[in-house]
Amino acid sequence: MTRIQTAAPPQRDEAALGAALRDLRRRWLLVRTADGIGAVDAAEGRNPGVEAQQVIAEARPITPERLGDQGFMRAHGVRLACVAGSMANGIASEELVIALGRQGLLASFGAAGLVPSRIEAAIERIQCALPDRPYAFNLIHSPGEEALERRAVELYLARGVRTVEASAFLDLTPHIVHYRLAGLRALPDGGVACCNRVMAKVSRREVAARFLSQAPARLVDALVTQRLVTAEQAQLASRVPMCDDLTVEADSGGHTDNRPLVGLLPSLLALRDELQQKHHFATPVRVGAAGGIGTPAATVAAFAMGAAYVVTGSVNQSCVEAGTSPHSKALLAEAGMADVMMAPAADMFEMGVKVQLLKRGTLFPLRAQRLYDLYKEYDSLADIPASEREAVFSLFYRSRAEGTRQSVSGMGLGLYISKEIVVRHGGRIWVESEPGKGSTFYIALPREPKLSEGAAVPAVPPALAG
């Protein structure tokens, strides 16, 4: 039984005792005194002239560096188990990735929605700024534009991008498997080095199971046949999971199934343990948490539930380095929990996938939902009643190709912007449709157009700015 002689009297009243235990950066000793329980700062000196106190407990410091999985920090070369997730369309910008990387923190560039040349420029800039610091790039599943997913993987492999944050995957694709396997090599001690790290963001057990297991043999064999991976890499693939880290994405902004973290995280932790016991991987997959993590209290709660690391997302949009407009940042800074709603996702529109978007200060979610309703109800533009045809010129309207169920790609801003330009030049634009024959768009402009007051190409709505 340890006894100490303290230089200062123990803090015994309830308020002081509570304040001491909430001071996580200092080491406190709980002692038993004649008047009850007290707290003593372990760093204070000793006074041999006072009566010794019985030590009954010790509260050690809990700094941010002590939270989370130490293996995660070593693997990624970071000082905190906190990651800034990849907000699409460059919202998680080069500036954001570089600023955090210089502080020893991992951030993922928001490559989703960007063309390959833009991604390549970001790779060059980030690698130049962070030659020996952590960074990652997003790899989003693109079911409607497979070439974009493939080209992103080709870029990452060619430019030596060693960590990707894989998101929105419904199943494993040849491209994510290609990226993973192309980084496998045998070690002298018989182990396997996974040089291409995958941080998979999931919200469904069936998708999580794919990433927590080996690459499917059919995809591996196809990659060998195409000479995209070697026979040795194909053999090593059976000894490693498809990801190093599995991010459990609960109810969040963007693609989400609106599932609560308190239920989803324990479920996928148990699934990881089950599959690890089955496959006996040398290094078990680390499981992190994301979705609604925007405050210190939420971060600590996620770690308390067993998360190896945490990933922030929407909250990053309001920071100085984010690739969003000042107006968007102001809207987000004032948003509350009830100021969002689910709306059709632009990248998976035809599949009916929804994302969680800000509704306060923007009509985007409501208009997007109306657009999807029209898409489901009518087979083509010509089938839409004349009374609703003016919606063609409203924001976010996208038509199907004539005679098909396939909609035209894009965000549906083209006709809206065209109408605004024509009107501001004193003209008009309209459409005439005939079922079975198609639609014809007409533009009429005066010979000597005069721009209206302040005429300019319409700005992208706040919901899409940045």
VOGU-3710 file (C-alpha; in Angstrom, 3 decimals, decimal comma):
1> mtriqtaapp> 0,000/0,000/0,000  1,609/3,271/-1,160  1,658/6,350/1,038  2,991/9,792/0,122  3,703/13,047/1,921  2,389/15,893/-0,258  3,706/19,445/-0,373  0,205/20,863/-0,866  -3,019/19,711/0,772  -5,204/17,438/-1,370
11> qrdeaalgaa> -8,102/19,011/-3,274  -11,167/17,601/-1,579  -14,247/19,643/-2,430  -16,375/18,263/-5,250  -15,760/21,084/-7,743  -11,976/21,077/-7,305  -11,798/17,290/-7,417  -13,825/17,209/-10,644  -11,697/19,921/-12,229  -8,538/18,014/-11,351
21> lrdlrrrwll> -9,732/14,776/-12,946  -10,815/16,627/-16,103  -7,307/18,067/-16,461  -6,133/15,320/-18,805  -2,609/16,624/-19,346  -1,486/16,171/-15,727  -0,917/13,077/-13,587  -3,128/13,012/-10,511  -3,067/10,787/-7,446  -6,245/10,066/-5,505
31> vrtadgigav> -5,498/9,827/-1,793  -7,496/8,909/1,265  -7,413/11,504/4,040  -9,065/11,791/7,396  -11,675/14,035/5,764  -12,350/11,855/2,709  -10,995/11,430/-0,845  -8,718/14,091/-2,323  -6,626/14,670/-5,470  -2,942/15,535/-5,501
41> daaegrnpgv> -0,841/16,692/-8,465  1,848/14,000/-8,777  4,297/16,543/-10,152  4,295/18,632/-6,991  7,115/18,219/-4,484  7,011/16,178/-1,320  6,966/17,502/2,232  8,436/14,971/4,665  7,147/17,024/7,562  3,467/16,229/6,976
51> eaqqviaear> 1,482/13,094/7,561  1,638/10,577/4,717  -1,528/10,019/2,670  -2,691/6,653/1,368  -2,739/6,485/-2,464  -5,829/4,652/-3,667  -5,772/5,411/-7,422  -3,770/7,100/-10,163  -5,115/9,130/-13,091  -2,448/9,296/-15,767
61> pitperlgdq> -2,337/11,992/-18,472  -4,449/11,415/-21,565  -3,050/13,554/-24,378  -4,292/13,452/-27,998  -1,198/11,447/-28,899  -2,326/8,647/-26,566  -5,758/8,269/-28,163  -6,308/5,654/-30,826  -4,214/2,838/-32,227  -0,462/3,350/-32,008
71> gfmrahgvrl> -0,030/0,930/-34,910  -2,142/3,229/-37,100  0,128/6,144/-36,272  3,285/4,172/-37,012  1,940/2,770/-40,280  0,966/6,174/-41,637  3,771/8,174/-40,029  1,407/10,486/-38,159  1,372/11,835/-34,635  -2,412/11,617/-34,088
81> acvagsmang> -4,970/8,969/-35,003  -7,150/11,639/-36,621  -7,702/11,882/-40,373  -9,255/14,621/-42,499  -11,455/12,760/-44,972  -11,707/13,384/-48,698  -14,518/15,830/-49,412  -15,323/15,559/-53,129  -14,608/18,010/-55,938  -11,447/19,282/-54,311
91> iaseelvial> -13,205/20,584/-51,192  -10,544/18,600/-49,332  -8,043/20,735/-51,196  -4,309/20,667/-51,794  -3,992/23,451/-49,234  -5,817/21,370/-46,621  -3,777/18,226/-47,275  -0,491/20,137/-47,227  -1,305/22,140/-44,082  -2,202/19,001/-42,127
101> grqgllasfg> 0,645/16,955/-43,590  3,173/19,520/-42,419  1,784/19,068/-38,900  2,203/15,301/-39,086  -1,486/14,588/-39,742  -3,071/12,560/-42,524  -5,538/14,197/-44,911  -7,035/12,817/-48,105  -7,384/14,941/-51,232  -10,987/15,119/-52,551
111> aaglvpsrie> -10,394/13,649/-56,010  -13,981/12,462/-56,520  -15,732/14,375/-59,292  -12,501/15,740/-60,764  -11,069/14,952/-64,195  -7,749/13,064/-64,390  -5,712/16,116/-65,397  -6,910/17,990/-62,315  -6,065/15,017/-60,082  -2,615/14,728/-61,630
121> aaieriqcal> -1,927/18,402/-60,964  -2,931/17,899/-57,329  -0,630/14,878/-57,013  2,312/16,881/-58,329  1,674/19,801/-56,003  1,115/17,694/-52,868  4,082/15,408/-53,482  6,311/18,431/-54,049  5,160/20,018/-50,771  5,160/16,787/-48,735
131> pdrpyafnli> 8,067/14,652/-49,980  8,358/12,783/-46,672  5,078/13,657/-44,918  1,710/11,842/-44,840  -1,018/12,363/-47,433  -3,707/10,313/-49,189  -5,957/10,566/-52,243  -9,573/9,558/-52,627  -10,557/6,701/-54,908  -14,308/6,786/-55,376
141> hspgeealer> -16,291/3,997/-56,961  -17,783/5,261/-60,230  -20,355/2,716/-61,476  -21,555/5,028/-64,226  -18,097/6,201/-65,319  -15,806/3,195/-64,944  -13,056/4,866/-66,958  -12,635/7,573/-64,312  -12,046/4,993/-61,574  -9,590/3,107/-63,783
151> ravelylarg> -7,727/6,272/-64,783  -7,428/7,383/-61,163  -5,802/4,065/-60,239  -3,429/4,347/-63,187  -2,432/7,822/-62,035  -1,908/6,739/-58,432  0,270/3,821/-59,458  2,285/5,825/-61,969  2,870/8,717/-59,563  3,595/6,626/-56,480
161> vrtveasafl> 0,555/7,557/-54,377  0,859/5,072/-51,513  -2,396/5,646/-49,611  -5,935/5,887/-50,984  -9,218/6,425/-49,194  -11,663/4,151/-51,032  -15,251/5,364/-50,771  -18,767/4,627/-52,102  -17,842/1,079/-53,136  -20,765/-1,329/-53,461
171> dltphivhyr> -18,424/-4,236/-54,153  -14,761/-4,770/-55,018  -13,834/-3,713/-58,541  -10,873/-4,716/-60,722  -9,422/-1,243/-60,225  -9,250/-1,186/-56,419  -7,871/-4,754/-56,494  -5,288/-3,685/-59,084  -4,126/-0,835/-56,870  -3,852/-3,065/-53,812
181> laglralpdg> -2,044/-5,973/-55,464  0,376/-3,809/-57,443  1,944/-2,775/-54,132  2,549/-6,276/-52,739  6,044/-7,663/-52,364  7,647/-10,491/-50,437  9,908/-9,687/-47,488  13,122/-11,581/-46,673  11,587/-12,893/-43,437  8,688/-14,448/-45,348
191> gvaccnrvma> 6,211/-11,668/-44,635  4,285/-9,537/-47,108  4,765/-5,806/-47,545  1,640/-3,876/-48,557  3,179/-0,800/-50,142  -0,176/0,483/-51,425  -2,315/1,174/-48,379  -6,120/1,163/-48,638  -8,363/2,930/-46,155  -11,849/1,687/-47,039
201> kvsrrevaar> -14,864/3,742/-45,989  -17,968/1,571/-45,562  -21,371/1,583/-43,916  -22,635/-1,905/-44,836  -21,552/-5,242/-43,400  -21,483/-6,992/-46,773  -19,151/-4,373/-48,240  -17,012/-4,392/-45,096  -16,646/-8,166/-45,403  -15,201/-7,757/-48,916
211> flsqaparlv> -12,494/-5,385/-47,713  -11,764/-7,451/-44,588  -11,027/-10,516/-46,746  -8,566/-11,407/-49,506  -9,052/-10,204/-53,065  -11,466/-12,456/-55,004  -9,640/-15,094/-57,061  -11,598/-14,250/-60,221  -10,417/-10,632/-60,140  -6,853/-11,628/-59,292
221> dalvtqrlvt> -6,717/-14,121/-62,171  -8,065/-11,523/-64,595  -5,405/-9,022/-63,554  -2,682/-11,633/-64,078  -4,071/-12,437/-67,528  -3,992/-8,725/-68,393  -0,426/-8,535/-67,037  -1,405/-5,794/-64,622  -0,024/-7,754/-61,650  2,631/-10,456/-61,453
231> aeqaqlasrv> 2,171/-14,100/-60,586  4,037/-13,474/-57,329  1,716/-10,613/-56,397  -1,267/-12,847/-57,160  0,117/-15,476/-54,797  0,779/-12,903/-52,063  -2,783/-11,589/-52,414  -4,137/-14,607/-50,564  -2,190/-13,611/-47,456  -3,425/-10,045/-46,957
241> pmcddltvea> -6,829/-8,341/-46,617  -8,042/-5,842/-49,197  -7,549/-2,947/-46,807  -5,256/-1,884/-43,984  -7,861/0,315/-42,342  -11,660/0,104/-42,394  -13,496/3,357/-41,704  -16,992/2,781/-40,324  -19,054/5,641/-41,766  -22,169/6,285/-39,732
251> dsgghtdnrp> -24,819/8,955/-40,385  -22,909/11,724/-42,145  -22,844/14,267/-44,911  -22,468/12,865/-48,421  -23,131/9,176/-49,183  -24,624/7,605/-46,069  -27,073/4,959/-44,943  -28,012/7,114/-41,928  -26,922/4,394/-39,508  -25,973/5,324/-35,924
261> lvgllpslla> -22,341/4,933/-34,933  -23,247/3,335/-31,588  -24,735/0,374/-33,450  -22,606/0,233/-36,585  -19,114/0,462/-35,060  -19,489/-2,454/-32,609  -21,066/-4,556/-35,364  -18,149/-4,072/-37,761  -15,566/-4,464/-35,003  -17,100/-7,863/-34,303
271> lrdelqqkhh> -17,068/-8,679/-38,024  -13,377/-7,760/-38,212  -12,609/-10,090/-35,295  -14,645/-12,895/-36,869  -12,866/-12,657/-40,235  -9,465/-12,193/-38,642  -9,973/-15,433/-36,722  -10,872/-17,122/-40,016  -8,038/-15,756/-42,179  -5,241/-15,209/-39,604
281> fatpvrvgaa> -3,746/-12,179/-41,337  -0,338/-11,133/-39,989  -1,662/-7,657/-39,250  -5,361/-7,334/-38,348  -7,304/-4,592/-40,094  -7,658/-1,469/-37,962  -11,231/-0,179/-37,650  -11,877/3,567/-37,402  -14,964/5,743/-37,099  -16,474/8,527/-39,198
291> ggigtpaatv> -19,790/10,312/-39,469  -20,894/13,174/-37,257  -17,452/13,576/-35,673  -16,952/17,312/-35,473  -16,197/18,121/-31,828  -13,617/17,008/-29,244  -16,357/15,270/-27,250  -17,502/13,269/-30,290  -13,892/12,325/-31,016  -13,289/11,029/-27,500
301> aafamgaayv> -16,603/9,143/-27,604  -15,543/7,345/-30,807  -12,239/6,312/-29,242  -14,047/5,156/-26,110  -16,165/2,857/-28,300  -13,046/1,174/-29,635  -12,220/3,133/-32,803  -8,568/2,826/-33,838  -8,770/6,257/-35,480  -11,347/8,870/-36,406
311> vtgsvnqscv> -12,099/10,587/-39,707  -13,645/14,037/-39,934  -15,486/15,240/-43,022  -18,201/17,877/-43,202  -16,715/19,974/-40,413  -13,590/20,463/-42,544  -15,566/22,378/-45,164  -15,613/25,474/-42,983  -11,844/25,700/-42,458  -9,723/28,315/-44,193
321> eagtsphska> -7,977/25,804/-46,460  -11,140/24,083/-47,711  -11,916/24,414/-51,409  -15,309/26,003/-50,833  -16,554/29,547/-51,376  -16,806/32,032/-48,493  -20,600/31,941/-48,882  -20,691/28,153/-48,523  -18,448/28,307/-45,472  -20,765/30,869/-43,867
331> llaeagmadv> -23,819/28,696/-44,533  -22,138/25,632/-43,077  -20,850/27,497/-40,021  -24,416/28,499/-39,120  -26,048/25,138/-39,904  -27,655/23,072/-37,182  -28,468/19,389/-37,000  -31,942/19,929/-38,472  -30,696/21,976/-41,439  -29,929/18,977/-43,668
341> mmapaadmfe> -31,948/16,508/-45,722  -31,444/13,524/-47,986  -31,399/14,155/-51,749  -30,430/12,229/-54,919  -26,684/11,896/-55,473  -25,339/13,329/-58,722  -22,776/10,555/-59,225  -25,240/7,690/-58,629  -28,433/9,423/-59,740  -29,871/6,621/-61,869
351> mgvkvqllkr> -29,367/4,115/-59,028  -31,450/6,175/-56,622  -28,538/6,653/-54,191  -28,993/9,627/-51,878  -26,644/11,943/-50,034  -27,174/14,193/-47,040  -27,049/17,860/-48,018  -27,529/21,279/-46,505  -31,045/22,628/-47,117  -30,836/25,855/-45,136
361> gtlfplraqr> -30,036/28,725/-47,499  -30,235/26,599/-50,661  -32,987/24,900/-52,657  -30,635/22,284/-54,081  -31,967/19,223/-52,171  -35,605/20,022/-52,966  -34,916/20,642/-56,644  -32,756/17,529/-56,873  -35,573/15,427/-55,452  -38,041/16,942/-57,919
371> lydlykeyds> -35,660/16,120/-60,735  -35,441/12,496/-59,628  -39,237/12,252/-59,407  -39,504/13,405/-63,038  -36,781/10,977/-64,068  -38,656/8,056/-62,554  -42,062/9,106/-63,884  -41,250/9,814/-67,543  -39,216/7,947/-70,153  -38,025/11,008/-72,057
381> ladipasere> -38,229/14,778/-72,194  -40,990/14,584/-74,792  -43,229/12,709/-72,353  -43,217/15,484/-69,792  -46,460/17,520/-69,881  -46,157/20,992/-71,321  -47,196/22,474/-67,985  -44,044/21,080/-66,421  -41,695/21,537/-69,342  -40,485/24,871/-68,046
391> avfslfyrsr> -38,728/22,827/-65,369  -36,262/21,930/-68,119  -34,771/25,378/-67,641  -34,620/25,185/-63,884  -31,595/24,231/-61,879  -30,476/20,603/-61,784  -32,746/19,161/-64,466  -31,203/16,276/-66,430  -32,990/14,478/-69,267  -32,769/10,862/-70,352
401> aegtrqsvsg> -31,466/10,078/-73,793  -34,386/9,561/-76,152  -35,846/6,070/-75,965  -33,625/4,942/-73,088  -33,632/4,844/-69,282  -30,152/6,365/-69,195  -29,885/9,990/-68,111  -27,360/12,413/-69,510  -24,322/12,769/-67,248  -23,633/16,014/-65,423
411> mglglyiske> -25,271/18,168/-62,788  -28,047/19,571/-65,005  -26,815/23,157/-64,888  -26,351/23,574/-68,647  -29,876/24,603/-69,608  -30,220/26,839/-66,569  -27,018/28,698/-67,407  -27,933/28,848/-71,113  -31,295/30,371/-70,306  -29,749/32,985/-68,037
421> ivvrhggriw> -27,198/34,005/-70,681  -29,825/34,253/-73,417  -32,270/36,243/-71,264  -29,578/38,674/-70,148  -28,801/39,334/-73,813  -32,437/40,210/-74,463  -33,359/36,899/-76,092  -35,405/33,872/-75,248  -35,008/30,083/-75,286  -37,717/27,432/-75,499
431> vesepgkgst> -38,316/23,782/-76,341  -40,877/22,071/-78,526  -41,399/18,322/-78,079  -43,362/15,686/-79,921  -43,676/12,156/-78,490  -41,900/9,624/-80,662  -39,989/12,265/-82,617  -37,924/14,076/-80,000  -37,359/17,600/-78,762  -36,051/20,727/-80,468
441> fyialprepk> -34,536/23,628/-78,561  -34,764/27,139/-80,004  -32,808/30,288/-79,186  -33,786/33,741/-80,437  -31,395/36,684/-79,973  -31,675/40,329/-81,135  -29,208/41,394/-83,833  -27,628/43,919/-81,479  -28,011/42,410/-78,020  -27,673/44,645/-75,015
451> lsegaavpav> -26,541/43,057/-71,786  -28,876/43,562/-68,865  -27,638/45,203/-65,661  -24,726/43,244/-64,163  -25,032/40,490/-66,763  -22,628/37,613/-66,353  -22,608/33,853/-66,493  -24,689/32,717/-63,503  -22,757/31,629/-60,469  -22,842/28,018/-59,353
461> ppalag> -25,297/27,686/-56,450  -23,799/27,741/-52,911  -24,484/24,045/-52,459  -22,056/23,272/-55,271  -19,563/26,109/-54,926  -15,938/25,196/-54,553
//
